[in-house]
């Protein structure tokens, strides 16, 4: 192994404490609630930008876990602030569930209800409940869980987008690459992640049954054993509708599924899903780990050569997870190698910034990608820090 585990953990902890946490603390909106929704590439803060509910849920999750992982009592104050905004403004009091986005002052802006968005609320509220034992948070998590199960699901999987009163809508939020998908791997993955967290804090057998059902979907509908990948976009009957290999989501799936099966503790599903996660980790290591970094995807045979921030984070955890399972040090060394790449190219060294969203093959940042927006949040890198520090020091 090319690094010392404890030194690596110390380096990660220092970066989280001195860069990531202070940056997101500085985005707290004390006037209208929640956190500011836009900081552009020039570090210009737009206090009147739309506030994404996904962004707020992920910030709630981040600060809740910062508290749980021992990063100071003050982190809970930021989690409290995010929770207050979520329950007061993000939730539709009439029809239930969360809106897609709000105006800067907390009024409904885009009222689409997306399953992916609901899942992140369950995820965040479960962690917040673990941090605070606030029964109101757990009650709301269950309300949204029941909405997902009753409104967002058909007999073969989870649907995507709905109007504010839960009529099926066009899924333009989570469709990419020139197609519109009625089901996506990504939504199923993060419903699974959310339910894993809800089960972790409740041990509710009803939630456990939902987790088993989602793993069955991955094994039977999403995972492609012939191509050693997951399919990404589907029609309503769960037929793949595009030749797309999302390397980032495959390596993310590896460790999230492994974590879920471990928390569930069902040996039959550990065995079933381990075959899949081992295959995905091995394949992505072979085809996507290039130039000290991790490629994002291949769309109909054309590889996207941009190095995207969240993809690097998932590769770090996914490869270290595979090292822990297999004992093969090349996976651990890859995680450390990617961290060095992040520090060199994605870490924005300007005062008052965090990380760039993406860089090209030469390491040059994309000029059109903000530092903060609906999707650019402390979820992927925050989760990487928590997971890696925990695993390195275990």
C-alpha angles and dihedrals in degrees: 000000000000098000143044110251097217094047090049090051091049091051092051093047092051092051091049094047098043103034117015102040096045091047095056093040086059092059095064111127107217094178104053103012134248121049132303113271105213139043110164129215090268090056093250110152116218106203091184096053121124113271115226115218090216089057091051093047091050091049089050089052092047098052093041090056093042086060093045091050093053103257095140142292091263091067088069090060089061090047089051089051092051092047092051091053093046096052094039102043114007097055120081102229093196105045102017131236130068129298119234095241145349136214116258090266095052104264122135109273109163106020097190111131110218125190090221090055093049090051093056090052090054089047094050096042091051092054091045090052089052090052098045109015085228103167091200089064093050092047090053091047090055092047090056092042089056091048091053092049096044104033107024103045137078127186094281106035150317121313121215125222134027140174118254090270093048103260114144113268139183113286100224092137097069101023119099142158093059099300138098114226126202091197130023137195089224096060092047091050094053095043084056091049092049093048090048089058093045090050091046092059098038109024086216111173091210089061089045089057089052090052092052090050092053092049089053088055091051092048096044106028112018108035115077108201093185094058094032092233144088121261111237115199126036143178119241092274090056097253114147111247102188139039096239129145110195103196092182094054092044094057090042090053091053096065098030092055091044090050091048095050091048092052091045091049096206106146094201091058092042088058095043097048096038090069089056098044093047090052094048093049093048093047097047091047088055100045108023108034100090133146096007089302143073127257119229106222150321115237112199090333097315113115119220103226097193114115105226122201099231093046091057090051094051091047091054093054095037094052094044089049089053090049089053090052100041105026089227105144094204088077094052091047089052091055091052091045092054090049089057089051091051091051092049101043116008099040105092106220095195116113112260096023138102123197132332115248095230143346132204127242090280092051096254114146120241108252096212099055118094124224089231129025138127093297100029104083144128093271105094098035093036090051090047091055094048094046097043095045090049093048096043093051098040 
